């Protein structure tokens, strides 16, 4: 038996795991479980902070933008004091 045979067997097993188990079986189980995928125990739910990623209308504070003052007109050097 050569040294390449166990390596090829291990490489095949890793490839099979990556393709079949991770992409097909896990995706199928997630589809079958539905909302149970997102179940969280109450003890952990009490400890975790409440984060609002998207925000809501009540959380937004609308501050008006300060009005920009118009800048003085640019005068060419030959026209000054005319």
TIMI-2910 file (N, C-alpha, C, CB; in pm, 1 decimal, decimal comma, always signed):
<rs>
+----------+----------+----------+----------+----------+----------+----------+----------+----------+----------+----------+----------+------+
!      n_x !      n_y !      n_z !     ca_x !     ca_y !     ca_z !      c_x !      c_y !      c_z !     cb_x !     cb_y !     cb_z ! resn !
+----------+----------+----------+----------+----------+----------+----------+----------+----------+----------+----------+----------+------+
!    +84,5 !   -117,8 !     +0,0 !     +0,0 !     +0,0 !     +0,0 !    +88,8 !   +123,8 !     +0,0 !    -96,0 !     -0,1 !   +121,9 !  Unk !
!    +57,9 !   +213,2 !    -85,4 !   +139,8 !   +333,4 !    -94,7 !    +90,9 !   +438,8 !     +3,1 !   +138,5 !   +388,7 !   -237,5 !  Unk !
!   +170,6 !   +541,0 !    +16,3 !   +133,1 !   +648,8 !   +106,7 !    +24,2 !   +737,6 !    +48,3 !   +254,0 !   +732,2 !   +140,8 !  Unk !
!     +4,0 !   +734,3 !    -80,9 !    -95,8 !   +819,4 !   -145,9 !   -238,4 !   +769,6 !   -122,0 !    -68,3 !   +826,8 !   -295,4 !  Unk !
!   -256,5 !   +639,3 !   -101,7 !   -390,9 !   +583,4 !    -86,7 !   -465,7 !   +640,7 !    +34,1 !   -382,5 !   +432,7 !    -74,4 !  Unk !
!   -405,9 !   +645,1 !   +153,5 !   -479,1 !   +704,0 !   +265,9 !   -507,4 !   +853,1 !   +244,9 !   -400,6 !   +684,4 !   +395,1 !  Unk !
!   -417,7 !   +920,2 !   +180,0 !   -437,9 !  +1063,6 !   +155,8 !   -553,7 !  +1086,2 !    +59,0 !   -309,0 !  +1127,9 !   +100,4 !  Unk !
!   -561,5 !  +1000,9 !    -44,5 !   -672,1 !  +1013,2 !   -138,4 !   -805,2 !   +978,1 !    -71,6 !   -648,6 !   +923,4 !   -259,9 !  Unk !
!   -802,1 !   +879,4 !    +14,9 !   -923,6 !   +843,1 !    +87,4 !   -970,2 !   +955,1 !   +177,8 !   -901,0 !   +717,5 !   +168,9 !  Unk !
!   -877,6 !  +1018,2 !   +247,0 !   -912,6 !  +1130,2 !   +334,2 !   -962,8 !  +1248,6 !   +252,5 !   -791,8 !  +1172,1 !   +419,3 !  Unk !
!   -898,7 !  +1275,6 !   +141,0 !   -942,1 !  +1385,6 !    +54,9 !  -1082,2 !  +1358,9 !     +0,7 !   -843,0 !  +1405,9 !    -61,3 !  Unk !
!  -1109,0 !  +1234,3 !    -36,1 !  -1243,0 !  +1199,5 !    -83,9 !  -1348,4 !  +1214,3 !    +25,3 !  -1244,1 !  +1057,1 !   -137,2 !  Unk !
!  -1314,2 !  +1174,3 !   +147,5 !  -1408,2 !  +1186,9 !   +259,3 !  -1437,8 !  +1333,2 !   +290,2 !  -1352,6 !  +1117,3 !   +384,0 !  Unk !
!  -1336,2 !  +1416,7 !   +286,3 !  -1355,5 !  +1560,4 !   +311,9 !  -1441,7 !  +1621,3 !   +201,8 !  -1218,7 !  +1634,4 !   +320,8 !  Unk !
!  -1416,3 !  +1585,2 !    +78,2 !  -1494,7 !  +1636,3 !    -33,6 !  -1639,6 !  +1590,4 !    -24,0 !  -1433,8 !  +1591,2 !   -166,4 !  Unk !
!  -1659,9 !  +1463,9 !    +10,0 !  -1794,9 !  +1411,9 !    +26,0 !  -1867,2 !  +1484,4 !   +138,9 !  -1791,5 !  +1261,1 !    +53,1 !  Unk !
!  -1797,6 !  +1507,8 !   +249,2 !  -1858,0 !  +1579,3 !   +361,6 !  -1893,9 !  +1721,2 !   +321,0 !  -1763,0 !  +1581,0 !   +482,3 !  Unk !
!  -1804,1 !  +1786,8 !   +252,2 !  -1828,0 !  +1926,4 !   +215,1 !  -1942,7 !  +1939,1 !   +115,7 !  -1701,5 !  +1987,8 !   +156,2 !  Unk !
!  -1950,1 !  +1851,3 !    +19,4 !  -2052,7 !  +1863,5 !    -84,0 !  -2187,7 !  +1807,1 !    -41,0 !  -2007,1 !  +1793,8 !   -209,3 !  Unk !
!  -2188,5 !  +1685,7 !     +7,9 !  -2315,6 !  +1619,8 !    +35,6 !  -2372,9 !  +1662,8 !   +169,9 !  -2298,2 !  +1468,9 !    +32,7 !  Unk !
!  -2295,9 !  +1646,8 !   +274,1 !  -2349,1 !  +1672,0 !   +407,4 !  -2379,9 !  +1819,7 !   +427,5 !  -2250,9 !  +1624,1 !   +513,6 !  Unk !
!  -2286,1 !  +1904,2 !   +397,8 !  -2304,5 !  +2046,5 !   +427,5 !  -2403,1 !  +2114,7 !   +333,7 !  -2172,0 !  +2117,6 !   +420,7 !  Unk !
!  -2399,6 !  +2083,0 !   +206,4 !  -2485,6 !  +2155,4 !   +113,6 !  -2623,1 !  +2093,4 !    +95,4 !  -2418,8 !  +2164,8 !    -18,4 !  Unk !
!  -2634,6 !  +1963,7 !   +108,1 !  -2763,5 !  +1898,4 !    +82,6 !  -2836,1 !  +1865,8 !   +212,3 !  -2743,3 !  +1770,8 !     +1,0 !  Unk !
!  -2771,8 !  +1792,6 !   +300,6 !  -2841,2 !  +1749,2 !   +422,0 !  -2871,9 !  +1864,1 !   +516,3 !  -2758,7 !  +1646,0 !   +494,3 !  Unk !
!  -2776,9 !  +1952,7 !   +539,2 !  -2801,2 !  +2064,0 !   +630,8 !  -2906,4 !  +2157,9 !   +573,1 !  -2670,6 !  +2140,8 !   +659,1 !  Unk !
!  -2899,3 !  +2186,2 !   +444,6 !  -3000,1 !  +2272,2 !   +382,6 !  -3138,8 !  +2208,8 !   +390,9 !  -2963,7 !  +2300,3 !   +236,1 !  Unk !
!  -3146,5 !  +2079,2 !   +372,1 !  -3274,8 !  +2010,1 !   +383,5 !  -3329,6 !  +2012,3 !   +524,6 !  -3261,2 !  +1867,8 !   +337,5 !  Unk !
!  -3244,3 !  +1991,6 !   +622,8 !  -3289,2 !  +1996,6 !   +762,4 !  -3333,6 !  +2136,4 !   +802,5 !  -3178,3 !  +1949,5 !   +855,2 !  Unk !
!  -3264,8 !  +2238,1 !   +755,0 !  -3304,9 !  +2375,0 !   +784,7 !  -3442,2 !  +2402,2 !   +723,3 !  -3199,9 !  +2476,2 !   +731,6 !  Unk !
!  -3465,7 !  +2354,9 !   +603,7 !  -3594,8 !  +2372,6 !   +538,5 !  -3705,1 !  +2299,5 !   +614,1 !  -3588,5 !  +2323,5 !   +394,2 !  Unk !
!  -3678,1 !  +2178,1 !   +658,1 !  -3778,5 !  +2100,6 !   +731,1 !  -3808,1 !  +2157,6 !   +869,7 !  -3732,7 !  +1957,2 !   +744,3 !  Unk !
!  -3706,3 !  +2208,1 !   +938,0 !  -3724,5 !  +2256,9 !  +1074,3 !  -3797,7 !  +2390,9 !  +1078,7 !  -3590,0 !  +2269,8 !  +1142,8 !  Unk !
!  -3788,1 !  +2470,9 !   +974,4 !  -3861,3 !  +2597,5 !   +968,9 !  -3821,3 !  +2694,3 !  +1078,7 !  -4008,7 !  +2571,4 !   +977,2 !  Unk !
!  -3921,8 !  +2741,9 !  +1154,0 !  -3896,0 !  +2841,5 !  +1258,1 !  -3820,3 !  +2783,5 !  +1377,6 !  -4026,9 !  +2901,5 !  +1305,3 !  Unk !
!  -3816,9 !  +2652,8 !  +1390,4 !  -3744,1 !  +2590,5 !  +1501,5 !  -3593,7 !  +2616,0 !  +1490,2 !  -3771,6 !  +2439,2 !  +1505,3 !  Unk !
!  -3545,9 !  +2652,4 !  +1371,9 !  -3404,4 !  +2685,7 !  +1357,0 !  -3365,7 !  +2806,6 !  +1441,3 !  -3371,8 !  +2712,3 !  +1210,7 !  Unk !
!  -3460,9 !  +2896,0 !  +1464,5 !  -3432,2 !  +3022,0 !  +1532,0 !  -3475,4 !  +3020,3 !  +1677,5 !  -3500,0 !  +3135,8 !  +1460,2 !  Unk !
!  -3506,0 !  +2903,5 !  +1733,0 !  -3545,4 !  +2892,2 !  +1872,3 !  -3428,8 !  +2927,5 !  +1962,7 !  -3596,3 !  +2751,4 !  +1902,9 !  Unk !
!  -3455,9 !  +3003,0 !  +2067,7 !  -3352,7 !  +3045,2 !  +2161,9 !  -3401,6 !  +3017,0 !  +2303,5 !  -3317,9 !  +3196,4 !  +2143,8 !  Unk !
!  -3323,4 !  +2948,0 !  +2385,8 !  -3365,5 !  +2922,7 !  +2524,1 !  -3385,7 !  +3053,1 !  +2599,9 !  -3262,2 !  +2835,5 !  +2596,6 !  Unk !
!  -3482,8 !  +3053,4 !  +2691,5 !  -3514,4 !  +3175,6 !  +2766,7 !  -3397,6 !  +3225,6 !  +2849,0 !  -3632,2 !  +3151,6 !  +2857,4 !  Unk !
!  -3318,0 !  +3134,8 !  +2904,2 !  -3205,2 !  +3178,5 !  +2987,3 !  -3104,4 !  +3258,1 !  +2905,4 !  -3136,1 !  +3057,6 !  +3052,2 !  Unk !
!  -3082,5 !  +3217,1 !  +2782,1 !  -2990,3 !  +3291,0 !  +2695,6 !  -3057,3 !  +3419,2 !  +2646,7 !  -2945,2 !  +3203,7 !  +2575,1 !  Unk !
!  -3187,3 !  +3413,7 !  +2621,6 !  -3260,0 !  +3531,4 !  +2573,4 !  -3256,9 !  +3643,9 !  +2676,8 !  -3405,4 !  +3494,5 !  +2539,9 !  Unk !
!  -3260,2 !  +3608,8 !  +2805,9 !  -3254,8 !  +3711,3 !  +2910,7 !  -3118,5 !  +3778,0 !  +2919,0 !  -3289,6 !  +3650,5 !  +3045,0 !  Unk !
!  -3013,6 !  +3704,6 !  +2885,7 !  -2877,4 !  +3756,9 !  +2899,3 !  -2837,4 !  +3842,5 !  +2779,5 !  -2778,3 !  +3642,0 !  +2916,1 !  Unk !
!  -2883,3 !  +3805,7 !  +2661,1 !  -2842,8 !  +3877,0 !  +2540,6 !  -2905,9 !  +4015,8 !  +2534,2 !  -2880,3 !  +3796,6 !  +2416,7 !  Unk !
!  -2832,5 !  +4114,8 !  +2484,9 !  -2890,7 !  +4248,6 !  +2471,8 !  -2989,3 !  +4254,2 !  +2355,2 !  -2780,0 !  +4353,5 !  +2452,3 !  Unk !
!  -3081,3 !  +4346,8 !  +2362,5 !  -3176,9 !  +4368,2 !  +2253,7 !  -3115,2 !  +4463,8 !  +2153,2 !  -3312,5 !  +4423,8 !  +2307,2 !  Unk !
!  -3093,8 !  +4416,0 !  +2033,3 !  -3035,7 !  +4499,8 !  +1928,9 !  -3140,0 !  +4522,4 !  +1820,8 !  -2907,3 !  +4435,1 !  +1869,6 !  Unk !
!  -3150,0 !  +4644,4 !  +1775,2 !  -3241,7 !  +4678,3 !  +1669,2 !  -3159,3 !  +4723,5 !  +1550,8 !  -3342,9 !  +4787,2 !  +1713,4 !  Unk !
!  -3134,2 !  +4632,5 !  +1458,6 !  -3045,0 !  +4660,3 !  +1347,1 !  -3111,2 !  +4753,9 !  +1247,1 !  -3003,3 !  +4530,5 !  +1278,5 !  Unk !
!  -3236,6 !  +4729,5 !  +1215,6 !  -3303,7 !  +4808,0 !  +1113,6 !  -3359,4 !  +4938,6 !  +1167,4 !  -3413,9 !  +4727,8 !  +1052,3 !  Unk !
!  -3382,4 !  +4945,4 !  +1296,6 !  -3438,2 !  +5066,7 !  +1354,0 !  -3587,7 !  +5073,8 !  +1331,3 !  -3370,7 !  +5189,2 !  +1295,4 !  Unk !
!  -3649,6 !  +5168,9 !  +1397,2 !  -3792,1 !  +5190,7 !  +1378,7 !  -3817,1 !  +5340,4 !  +1376,2 !  -3875,3 !  +5121,7 !  +1490,7 !  Unk !
!  -3938,4 !  +5375,6 !  +1345,4 !  -3972,7 !  +5516,6 !  +1332,0 !  -3958,0 !  +5588,2 !  +1466,2 !  -4115,9 !  +5532,4 !  +1278,1 !  Unk !
!  -3992,5 !  +5521,0 !  +1575,9 !  -3983,8 !  +5582,9 !  +1707,8 !  -3839,8 !  +5610,4 !  +1749,9 !  -4050,8 !  +5494,7 !  +1810,6 !  Unk !
!  -3746,6 !  +5529,3 !  +1700,8 !  -3607,1 !  +5544,0 !  +1740,9 !  -3535,5 !  +5655,2 !  +1666,7 !  -3534,4 !  +5415,2 !  +1719,5 !  Unk !
!  -3587,1 !  +5694,7 !  +1552,3 !  -3516,7 !  +5793,2 !  +1471,3 !  -3536,2 !  +5933,4 !  +1527,5 !  -3564,5 !  +5787,1 !  +1326,1 !  Unk !
!  -3431,2 !  +6009,0 !  +1529,2 !  -3437,3 !  +6148,5 !  +1570,4 !  -3399,4 !  +6230,3 !  +1448,3 !  -3342,5 !  +6178,7 !  +1693,6 !  Unk !
!  -3493,7 !  +6309,9 !  +1403,2 !  -3467,9 !  +6391,5 !  +1285,2 !  -3428,0 !  +6531,3 !  +1329,7 !  -3592,2 !  +6396,5 !  +1192,2 !  Unk !
!  -3302,5 !  +6561,7 !  +1313,5 !  -3254,9 !  +6695,7 !  +1343,6 !  -3242,7 !  +6771,1 !  +1212,2 !  -3118,7 !  +6692,6 !  +1420,4 !  Unk !
!  -3295,6 !  +6891,9 !  +1207,4 !  -3285,0 !  +6966,3 !  +1082,2 !  -3140,0 !  +7001,0 !  +1052,3 !  -3369,7 !  +7093,7 !  +1087,9 !  Unk !
!  -3107,1 !  +6997,0 !   +926,5 !  -2971,9 !  +7034,9 !   +886,6 !  -2957,8 !  +7185,9 !   +896,8 !  -2940,2 !  +6986,1 !   +742,6 !  Unk !
!  -2844,9 !  +7233,0 !   +946,7 !  -2828,7 !  +7378,7 !   +953,5 !  -2824,9 !  +7436,8 !   +812,5 !  -2699,7 !  +7416,5 !  +1031,3 !  Unk !
!  -2890,2 !  +7551,0 !   +797,6 !  -2890,2 !  +7615,9 !   +666,3 !  -2754,0 !  +7671,4 !   +637,0 !  -2995,2 !  +7726,9 !   +659,1 !  Unk !
!  -2712,2 !  +7652,4 !   +517,2 !  -2582,7 !  +7706,6 !   +476,6 !  -2599,2 !  +7853,6 !   +444,3 !  -2524,9 !  +7629,7 !   +355,0 !  Unk !
!  -2505,5 !  +7931,5 !   +492,9 !  -2505,1 !  +8074,1 !   +460,3 !  -2449,7 !  +8091,2 !   +320,3 !  -2421,7 !  +8156,0 !   +563,5 !  Unk !
!  -2510,3 !  +8176,9 !   +240,5 !  -2456,2 !  +8196,5 !   +105,9 !  -2317,8 !  +8258,7 !   +113,7 !  -2550,0 !  +8284,8 !    +21,4 !  Unk !
!  -2230,7 !  +8207,3 !    +32,4 !  -2094,7 !  +8260,9 !    +32,7 !  -2092,3 !  +8393,3 !    -43,9 !  -1994,6 !  +8159,1 !    -29,9 !  Unk !
!  -2001,2 !  +8484,3 !     -6,8 !  -1994,8 !  +8613,7 !    -77,3 !  -1951,6 !  +8591,3 !   -220,3 !  -1897,4 !  +8711,6 !     -6,7 !  Unk !
!  -1994,4 !  +8677,7 !   -312,3 !  -1958,7 !  +8658,6 !   -451,8 !  -1808,5 !  +8677,5 !   -472,8 !  -2037,2 !  +8755,3 !   -540,4 !  Unk !
!  -1756,3 !  +8600,8 !   -564,0 !  -1615,1 !  +8609,5 !   -597,2 !  -1597,1 !  +8723,3 !   -698,0 !  -1561,6 !  +8473,5 !   -654,3 !  Unk !
!  -1506,1 !  +8817,1 !   -664,2 !  -1483,2 !  +8932,4 !   -748,4 !  -1342,9 !  +8919,9 !   -807,9 !  -1499,9 !  +9065,4 !   -668,1 !  Unk !
!  -1332,5 !  +8943,9 !   -938,0 !  -1201,0 !  +8940,1 !  -1002,3 !  -1116,1 !  +9056,9 !   -951,4 !  -1214,9 !  +8945,6 !  -1157,8 !  Unk !
!   -985,9 !  +9042,0 !   -952,7 !   -897,8 !  +9144,0 !   -894,7 !   -909,6 !  +9279,3 !   -965,4 !   -753,6 !  +9096,4 !   -899,9 !  Unk !
!   -939,7 !  +9284,1 !  -1091,6 !   -949,2 !  +9411,3 !  -1164,1 !  -1080,2 !  +9483,6 !  -1140,4 !   -931,9 !  +9387,8 !  -1311,3 !  Unk !
!  -1181,2 !  +9413,6 !  -1084,5 !  -1312,4 !  +9474,8 !  -1067,4 !  -1334,8 !  +9527,1 !   -926,8 !  -1419,8 !  +9376,0 !  -1101,7 !  Unk !
!  -1245,1 !  +9504,5 !   -838,1 !  -1264,8 !  +9543,0 !   -698,5 !  -1270,5 !  +9694,1 !   -686,1 !  -1152,7 !  +9486,4 !   -610,0 !  Unk !
!  -1364,2 !  +9744,9 !   -609,4 !  -1375,0 !  +9887,9 !   -581,7 !  -1427,9 !  +9967,6 !   -699,0 !  -1241,8 !  +9941,9 !   -541,6 !  Unk !
!  -1489,5 !  +9906,9 !   -796,9 !  -1538,0 !  +9982,8 !   -913,4 !  -1668,0 ! +10051,3 !   -890,3 !  -1551,9 !  +9894,2 !  -1030,2 !  Unk !
+----------+----------+----------+----------+----------+----------+----------+----------+----------+----------+----------+----------+------+
</rs>
